[in-house]
Amino acid sequence: MKKIFYLLILGLWACEEKPKTTIDTWVPYDETAIIEKNADHESRFMRYKLIQSKISDRNDLWAQIEPQISDFSLKDYEKLKPIILEQDMMSLQNAIDEGKLSYKQLTQWYLYRIVIFENDSLSTLNNIISINPTAVQEAIAKDENNSEEHHPIYGMPILLKDNVNFAGIPTTAGAAALQDNMAEDAFIVKRLEASGAIILGKSSLSEWANFLCDGCPNGYNAIGGQTLNPYGRGEFDTGGSSSGSGSSIAANYAAGAIGTETSGSILSPSSSNSIVGLKPTVGLLSRGGIVPISSTLDTPGPMTRSVMDNAIMLSALTGEDSEDRVTVGNSPQKDYWKSLNADALKGKRLAALKGFLEDSLYKIQVEKLKDMGAVIVEVEAPEVNLSGFLTLLNLDMKADLPHYFENYAGPSISFNSVQDVMDFNKEDSAKRIPYGQARFEGIVTDSTTASEFDTLKTRLMSEGRRYFETMMSENDLDAILSINNWTAGYAAVAHYPALTVPMGYEENGQPKGLTFIAEPFSEQKLLAYAYAFEKATQARKIPAKYK
């Protein structure tokens, strides 16, 4: 990697000062090989039409980074690598307290690492859309104002999925229509910054949070191109829709990231990229200032390399938002990280779903949980009726996207409806919608009445709750064990929180996650269980080519 790096970044060494760093110009590469290789892939989500964006220029990203790392060198990067790579927030804070590291160096290290891998056509993951041009400046201020008493997220560089508003850089949801959407901070961004976090930039995503095209690859959007999985570029699915958040955290591009989920959009990319992802209870965290799909189901959540970091981030994100009424009375501020302990699973009754025990990794981990003192109860999942799920999303987005345009979008955005965006996309469909916009078309043609919609929402939540409550009450369970996002739809409509943690890898190296699910507002319990499991198994491994 050092050899490749020297071809890409020129270190100008000076005797009296640290070396100055400039970034070589990005030149688009021939992506034909990976596209042709995947043309007949068994999964339609891996059949790429393009990798690189036809709209964005990677050099605009370098223009945001270069001034911020001009006094940071390859020598600095290598010296700090053992202190930062794969380290959790508490370890980073300890290194800073001991004088081995500063918040400025930490922020520069992540930016430098992004350039190392993303300015190389053989390693680029296309998982970063934009960078905060004042991130290092903010980090310097954190160093100057550092004190003994602060939240553990203080000074930590965090990436936001690019459907979360952040003042100073566009919030695009990956869409050409929102390329110039300069909006004010989302509520959760204000919460992060109030605890001292540094917003490093925006991670890529499946465009419009995976609700634009039908059957298109996870991780594709017009602005950022095709996000790739660091465990297998072009070999393994990134999961969606928080693809960039999953890929970038797996590759150690930031201390943590924010994802959003409607149904599986945190759980899927987290498990696919061997990181920890929490889909909180709807109502725990504000959705204000986030480009929506469904006000009924949407929630942001933390995506991290460790459970401890996940708990730290969750604690910084909570807070009632008067503009998002579901949070009122439901978002107490807690120090979630303080009560984590390695013995949390002893005596806990966990459900192993019989249908999933055919999965060898799942079965192995269930046995390990027994060894840790958990009581495993094998259960059959009940049959429930989730028909109409797509209609719920259609009707919500038809109303919720205009609400975002009116209340949260930047002043340059003049769209009023989904139809307006569709019309814009049709003006240059080759660049803006290469995979079409079938889901948007489904939104505008859905004729479900308001009365039918209310009935549908009530039934779906009832059925989702019945799915979990039947198993939990009949077997006196503390939590249910799932795989990846395989039970995400049920958790979504039931408003049950779900937390996935790495549990190992298939023979081909593809990551898999063990997912803990429990009743609404039981995040503290889920974090405790996942922490104990993580400590006992240490299953996560850094992607081999991103060490």
KAPENOR-V319555 format. One record per residue. N is the residue number from 0. RES is the residue in three letters. SS is DSSP state (A for helix, B for strand, O for the rest). PSI is psi in whole degrees, -180 to 180 (999 if undefined). NEAR is the number of other C-alpha atoms within 8 Angstrom. Layout:
# KAPENOR-V319555
N,RES,SS,PSI,NEAR / N,RES,SS,PSI,NEAR
This chain:
# KAPENOR-V319555
0,MET,O,-34,4 / 1,LYS,A,-41,5 / 2,LYS,A,-46,6 / 3,ILE,A,-41,8 / 4,PHE,A,-42,9 / 5,TYR,A,-27,9 / 6,LEU,A,-22,7 / 7,LEU,A,-33,11 / 8,ILE,B,126,11 / 9,LEU,B,115,10 / 10,GLY,B,118,11 / 11,LEU,B,103,7 / 12,TRP,O,135,7 / 13,ALA,O,148,8 / 14,CYS,O,-40,5 / 15,GLU,O,-17,4 / 16,GLU,O,169,5 / 17,LYS,O,154,10 / 18,PRO,O,149,12 / 19,LYS,B,141,12 / 20,THR,B,131,14 / 21,THR,B,156,9 / 22,ILE,B,127,10 / 23,ASP,O,149,7 / 24,THR,O,133,5 / 25,TRP,O,132,7 / 26,VAL,O,122,4 / 27,PRO,O,144,5 / 28,TYR,O,168,5 / 29,ASP,O,113,5 / 30,GLU,O,12,9 / 31,THR,A,-41,6 / 32,ALA,A,-47,7 / 33,ILE,A,-34,8 / 34,ILE,A,-45,13 / 35,GLU,A,-37,7 / 36,LYS,A,-35,8 / 37,ASN,O,4,11 / 38,ALA,O,-36,8 / 39,ASP,O,28,6 / 40,HIS,O,143,9 / 41,GLU,O,-25,5 / 42,SER,O,127,6 / 43,ARG,A,-21,9 / 44,PHE,A,-3,10 / 45,MET,A,6,14 / 46,ARG,O,95,13 / 47,TYR,O,142,10 / 48,LYS,O,-28,6 / 49,LEU,O,159,9 / 50,ILE,O,-51,10 / 51,GLN,O,143,10 / 52,SER,O,142,13 / 53,LYS,O,-1,8 / 54,ILE,O,-43,8 / 55,SER,O,155,8 / 56,ASP,O,121,7 / 57,ARG,A,-27,7 / 58,ASN,A,-21,8 / 59,ASP,A,-33,8 / 60,LEU,A,-43,11 / 61,TRP,A,-32,10 / 62,ALA,A,-28,8 / 63,GLN,A,-29,12 / 64,ILE,A,-43,11 / 65,GLU,A,-47,11 / 66,PRO,O,-22,7 / 67,GLN,O,-15,12 / 68,ILE,O,18,12 / 69,SER,O,-24,11 / 70,ASP,O,22,9 / 71,PHE,O,131,13 / 72,SER,O,174,13 / 73,LEU,A,-38,7 / 74,LYS,A,-42,6 / 75,ASP,A,-45,8 / 76,TYR,A,-50,12 / 77,GLU,A,-38,8 / 78,LYS,A,-40,7 / 79,LEU,A,-13,10 / 80,LYS,A,-46,8 / 81,PRO,A,-23,7 / 82,ILE,A,-26,9 / 83,ILE,A,-44,9 / 84,LEU,O,124,8 / 85,GLU,O,10,7 / 86,GLN,O,146,8 / 87,ASP,O,173,11 / 88,MET,A,-38,11 / 89,MET,A,-40,7 / 90,SER,A,-40,8 / 91,LEU,A,-42,12 / 92,GLN,A,-39,9 / 93,ASN,A,-41,8 / 94,ALA,A,-38,11 / 95,ILE,A,-43,11 / 96,ASP,A,-32,8 / 97,GLU,O,-1,7 / 98,GLY,O,12,7 / 99,LYS,O,-12,7 / 100,LEU,O,153,13 / 101,SER,O,164,9 / 102,TYR,A,-34,13 / 103,LYS,A,-49,11 / 104,GLN,A,-40,8 / 105,LEU,A,-47,12 / 106,THR,A,-44,14 / 107,GLN,A,-37,12 / 108,TRP,A,-45,10 / 109,TYR,A,-42,11 / 110,LEU,A,-44,11 / 111,TYR,A,-41,11 / 112,ARG,A,-40,10 / 113,ILE,A,-44,10 / 114,VAL,A,-43,10 / 115,ILE,A,-50,11 / 116,PHE,A,-34,10 / 117,GLU,A,-10,11 / 118,ASN,O,21,10 / 119,ASP,O,119,10 / 120,SER,O,-19,7 / 121,LEU,O,-12,4 / 122,SER,O,-9,8 / 123,THR,O,138,10 / 124,LEU,O,-5,12 / 125,ASN,O,40,14 / 126,ASN,O,0,15 / 127,ILE,B,128,12 / 128,ILE,B,-41,13 / 129,SER,B,160,10 / 130,ILE,B,140,12 / 131,ASN,O,115,11 / 132,PRO,O,-11,8 / 133,THR,O,17,7 / 134,ALA,A,-46,12 / 135,VAL,A,-39,11 / 136,GLN,A,-42,8 / 137,GLU,A,-37,9 / 138,ALA,A,-39,13 / 139,ILE,A,-42,10 / 140,ALA,A,-36,8 / 141,LYS,A,-40,12 / 142,ASP,A,-43,10 / 143,GLU,A,-30,6 / 144,ASN,O,13,6 / 145,ASN,O,139,6 / 146,SER,O,172,5 / 147,GLU,O,-31,4 / 148,GLU,O,105,4 / 149,HIS,O,164,8 / 150,HIS,O,144,8 / 151,PRO,O,-10,8 / 152,ILE,O,-6,12 / 153,TYR,O,127,11 / 154,GLY,O,3,10 / 155,MET,O,127,14 / 156,PRO,B,122,13 / 157,ILE,B,137,14 / 158,LEU,B,143,14 / 159,LEU,B,134,15 / 160,LYS,B,140,16 / 161,ASP,O,36,14 / 162,ASN,O,9,13 / 163,VAL,B,121,12 / 164,ASN,O,137,15 / 165,PHE,O,118,13 / 166,ALA,O,132,9 / 167,GLY,O,-27,7 / 168,ILE,O,152,9 / 169,PRO,O,151,13 / 170,THR,O,108,15 / 171,THR,O,-19,14 / 172,ALA,O,20,13 / 173,GLY,O,3,17 / 174,ALA,O,139,13 / 175,ALA,A,-32,11 / 176,ALA,A,-27,9 / 177,LEU,A,20,12 / 178,GLN,O,-30,11 / 179,ASP,O,28,10 / 180,ASN,O,88,13 / 181,MET,O,94,14 / 182,ALA,O,166,14 / 183,GLU,O,163,11 / 184,ASP,O,137,10 / 185,ALA,O,159,13 / 186,PHE,A,-43,11 / 187,ILE,A,-27,12 / 188,VAL,A,-42,11 / 189,LYS,A,-38,9 / 190,ARG,A,-44,12 / 191,LEU,A,-47,12 / 192,GLU,A,-31,10 / 193,ALA,A,-27,7 / 194,SER,O,-1,11 / 195,GLY,O,5,13 / 196,ALA,O,152,13 / 197,ILE,B,123,14 / 198,ILE,B,112,11 / 199,LEU,B,-35,13 / 200,GLY,B,-160,12 / 201,LYS,B,133,12 / 202,SER,B,156,15 / 203,SER,O,177,19 / 204,LEU,O,169,21 / 205,SER,O,128,16 / 206,GLU,A,138,15 / 207,TRP,A,37,12 / 208,ALA,A,39,14 / 209,ASN,A,29,11 / 210,PHE,O,45,10 / 211,LEU,O,-59,12 / 212,CYS,O,164,12 / 213,ASP,O,120,10 / 214,GLY,O,6,6 / 215,CYS,O,162,10 / 216,PRO,O,140,12 / 217,ASN,O,140,15 / 218,GLY,O,1,19 / 219,TYR,B,138,13 / 220,ASN,B,156,14 / 221,ALA,O,-34,15 / 222,ILE,O,-45,14 / 223,GLY,O,-14,16 / 224,GLY,B,-153,14 / 225,GLN,B,113,13 / 226,THR,O,141,18 / 227,LEU,O,161,16 / 228,ASN,O,124,15 / 229,PRO,O,-19,13 / 230,TYR,O,-11,12 / 231,GLY,O,90,10 / 232,ARG,O,114,10 / 233,GLY,O,-1,10 / 234,GLU,O,-41,7 / 235,PHE,O,143,12 / 236,ASP,O,143,11 / 237,THR,O,-17,15 / 238,GLY,O,164,13 / 239,GLY,O,166,16 / 240,SER,O,-9,18 / 241,SER,O,50,19 / 242,SER,A,-46,17 / 243,GLY,A,-36,15 / 244,SER,A,-43,19 / 245,GLY,A,-48,16 / 246,SER,A,-43,17 / 247,SER,A,-38,13 / 248,ILE,A,-39,16 / 249,ALA,A,-37,14 / 250,ALA,O,4,10 / 251,ASN,O,50,10 / 252,TYR,O,-7,11 / 253,ALA,O,170,12 / 254,ALA,O,-27,12 / 255,GLY,B,171,15 / 256,ALA,B,159,15 / 257,ILE,B,133,13 / 258,GLY,B,175,14 / 259,THR,B,151,14 / 260,GLU,B,137,16 / 261,THR,O,-51,11 / 262,SER,O,93,10 / 263,GLY,O,-3,13 / 264,SER,O,-10,15 / 265,ILE,O,-45,17 / 266,LEU,A,-42,17 / 267,SER,A,-57,13 / 268,PRO,A,-26,17 / 269,SER,A,-50,17 / 270,SER,A,-36,19 / 271,SER,A,-23,18 / 272,ASN,O,16,14 / 273,SER,O,50,16 / 274,ILE,O,178,18 / 275,VAL,B,128,16 / 276,GLY,B,132,16 / 277,LEU,B,123,14 / 278,LYS,B,102,15 / 279,PRO,O,170,14 / 280,THR,O,135,12 / 281,VAL,B,123,13 / 282,GLY,O,-17,11 / 283,LEU,O,-39,13 / 284,LEU,B,145,16 / 285,SER,O,145,16 / 286,ARG,O,2,13 / 287,GLY,O,125,11 / 288,GLY,O,19,13 / 289,ILE,B,130,11 / 290,VAL,O,123,11 / 291,PRO,O,165,11 / 292,ILE,O,-56,14 / 293,SER,O,115,12 / 294,SER,O,-17,9 / 295,THR,O,-35,6 / 296,LEU,O,-21,12 / 297,ASP,O,144,14 / 298,THR,B,142,15 / 299,PRO,B,169,13 / 300,GLY,B,161,15 / 301,PRO,B,146,14 / 302,MET,B,121,18 / 303,THR,B,172,14 / 304,ARG,O,-12,14 / 305,SER,O,159,10 / 306,VAL,A,-39,13 / 307,MET,A,-46,10 / 308,ASP,A,-36,13 / 309,ASN,A,-43,15 / 310,ALA,A,-40,12 / 311,ILE,A,-46,13 / 312,MET,A,-42,11 / 313,LEU,A,-41,11 / 314,SER,A,-32,12 / 315,ALA,A,-22,12 / 316,LEU,A,-23,11 / 317,THR,O,158,15 / 318,GLY,O,140,12 / 319,GLU,O,135,13 / 320,ASP,O,113,11 / 321,SER,O,-20,7 / 322,GLU,O,-12,5 / 323,ASP,O,91,11 / 324,ARG,A,-23,7 / 325,VAL,A,-18,9 / 326,THR,A,-17,15 / 327,VAL,O,119,11 / 328,GLY,O,-1,6 / 329,ASN,O,2,9 / 330,SER,O,63,12 / 331,PRO,O,147,8 / 332,GLN,O,120,8 / 333,LYS,O,151,6 / 334,ASP,O,75,9 / 335,TYR,A,-32,12 / 336,TRP,A,-21,10 / 337,LYS,A,-24,5 / 338,SER,A,10,7 / 339,LEU,O,136,12 / 340,ASN,O,155,8 / 341,ALA,O,-8,11 / 342,ASP,O,13,7 / 343,ALA,O,-20,10 / 344,LEU,O,-10,14 / 345,LYS,O,122,9 / 346,GLY,O,-1,7 / 347,LYS,O,140,11 / 348,ARG,B,115,12 / 349,LEU,B,139,13 / 350,ALA,B,127,13 / 351,ALA,B,119,14 / 352,LEU,B,123,13 / 353,LYS,A,-39,10 / 354,GLY,A,-24,6 / 355,PHE,A,-14,11 / 356,LEU,O,-11,10 / 357,GLU,O,-18,8 / 358,ASP,O,121,7 / 359,SER,A,-41,7 / 360,LEU,A,-45,10 / 361,TYR,A,-46,13 / 362,LYS,A,-42,11 / 363,ILE,A,-44,8 / 364,GLN,A,-32,9 / 365,VAL,A,-41,10 / 366,GLU,A,-39,8 / 367,LYS,A,-37,8 / 368,LEU,A,-37,13 / 369,LYS,A,-44,10 / 370,ASP,A,-26,7 / 371,MET,O,-2,10 / 372,GLY,O,1,10 / 373,ALA,O,150,13 / 374,VAL,B,116,11 / 375,ILE,B,127,11 / 376,VAL,B,117,9 / 377,GLU,B,126,8 / 378,VAL,B,154,9 / 379,GLU,O,129,8 / 380,ALA,O,136,8 / 381,PRO,O,156,7 / 382,GLU,O,127,5 / 383,VAL,O,165,8 / 384,ASN,O,104,6 / 385,LEU,O,21,9 / 386,SER,O,143,5 / 387,GLY,O,3,7 / 388,PHE,A,-45,8 / 389,LEU,A,-37,6 / 390,THR,A,-40,9 / 391,LEU,A,-46,12 / 392,LEU,A,-42,10 / 393,ASN,A,-51,12 / 394,LEU,A,-37,12 / 395,ASP,A,-48,12 / 396,MET,A,-32,13 / 397,LYS,A,-34,12 / 398,ALA,A,-37,8 / 399,ASP,A,-33,12 / 400,LEU,A,-45,13 / 401,PRO,A,-34,12 / 402,HIS,A,-42,9 / 403,TYR,A,-47,13 / 404,PHE,A,-42,12 / 405,GLU,A,-36,8 / 406,ASN,A,-21,6 / 407,TYR,O,-17,12 / 408,ALA,O,161,13 / 409,GLY,O,166,9 / 410,PRO,O,-21,8 / 411,SER,O,-10,7 / 412,ILE,O,119,10 / 413,SER,O,5,6 / 414,PHE,O,147,8 / 415,ASN,O,-9,8 / 416,SER,O,169,9 / 417,VAL,A,-38,12 / 418,GLN,A,-38,8 / 419,ASP,A,-42,9 / 420,VAL,A,-41,10 / 421,MET,A,-44,11 / 422,ASP,A,-40,8 / 423,PHE,A,-45,9 / 424,ASN,A,-36,12 / 425,LYS,A,-19,9 / 426,GLU,O,-24,6 / 427,ASP,O,70,9 / 428,SER,A,-31,10 / 429,ALA,A,-40,6 / 430,LYS,A,-38,9 / 431,ARG,A,-34,11 / 432,ILE,O,64,12 / 433,PRO,O,-22,8 / 434,TYR,O,11,7 / 435,GLY,O,-173,9 / 436,GLN,O,49,11 / 437,ALA,A,-37,9 / 438,ARG,A,-38,10 / 439,PHE,A,-40,13 / 440,GLU,A,-38,9 / 441,GLY,A,-33,9 / 442,ILE,A,-50,12 / 443,VAL,A,-21,10 / 444,THR,A,-7,6 / 445,ASP,O,124,9 / 446,SER,O,17,4 / 447,THR,O,133,8 / 448,THR,O,165,6 / 449,ALA,A,-41,6 / 450,SER,A,-45,6 / 451,GLU,A,-37,8 / 452,PHE,A,-45,11 / 453,ASP,A,-42,8 / 454,THR,A,-41,8 / 455,LEU,A,-47,10 / 456,LYS,A,-43,9 / 457,THR,A,-44,8 / 458,ARG,A,-43,8 / 459,LEU,A,-43,14 / 460,MET,A,-40,11 / 461,SER,A,-43,9 / 462,GLU,A,-40,12 / 463,GLY,A,-44,15 / 464,ARG,A,-40,11 / 465,ARG,A,-36,9 / 466,TYR,A,-48,13 / 467,PHE,A,-44,8 / 468,GLU,A,-33,8 / 469,THR,A,-49,9 / 470,MET,A,-41,14 / 471,MET,A,-42,12 / 472,SER,A,-40,8 / 473,GLU,A,-24,6 / 474,ASN,A,9,7 / 475,ASP,O,55,7 / 476,LEU,O,151,12 / 477,ASP,O,-30,9 / 478,ALA,B,165,13 / 479,ILE,B,140,13 / 480,LEU,B,127,12 / 481,SER,B,-173,14 / 482,ILE,B,134,13 / 483,ASN,O,-126,14 / 484,ASN,O,26,11 / 485,TRP,O,-22,7 / 486,THR,O,17,9 / 487,ALA,A,-38,11 / 488,GLY,A,-41,9 / 489,TYR,A,-44,11 / 490,ALA,A,-34,14 / 491,ALA,A,-55,13 / 492,VAL,A,-25,12 / 493,ALA,A,-10,12 / 494,HIS,O,34,11 / 495,TYR,O,137,15 / 496,PRO,B,152,17 / 497,ALA,B,137,15 / 498,LEU,B,120,15 / 499,THR,B,141,18 / 500,VAL,B,143,16 / 501,PRO,B,134,15 / 502,MET,B,1,14 / 503,GLY,B,-164,11 / 504,TYR,B,146,10 / 505,GLU,O,171,9 / 506,GLU,O,-29,5 / 507,ASN,O,1,5 / 508,GLY,O,0,8 / 509,GLN,O,129,11 / 510,PRO,B,157,14 / 511,LYS,B,147,14 / 512,GLY,B,147,15 / 513,LEU,B,128,14 / 514,THR,B,124,13 / 515,PHE,B,131,14 / 516,ILE,B,136,14 / 517,ALA,B,-176,12 / 518,GLU,O,162,8 / 519,PRO,O,141,9 / 520,PHE,O,34,10 / 521,SER,O,29,9 / 522,GLU,A,-39,10 / 523,GLN,A,-43,8 / 524,LYS,A,-45,7 / 525,LEU,A,-43,14 / 526,LEU,A,-40,13 / 527,ALA,A,-45,14 / 528,TYR,A,-46,11 / 529,ALA,A,-36,13 / 530,TYR,A,-45,13 / 531,ALA,A,-43,14 / 532,PHE,A,-46,11 / 533,GLU,A,-45,13 / 534,LYS,A,-36,8 / 535,ALA,A,-31,8 / 536,THR,A,-34,7 / 537,GLN,O,50,6 / 538,ALA,O,-28,8 / 539,ARG,O,135,9 / 540,LYS,O,140,5 / 541,ILE,O,143,9 / 542,PRO,O,130,10 / 543,ALA,A,-36,6 / 544,LYS,A,6,6 / 545,TYR,A,37,7 / 546,LYS,O,999,6
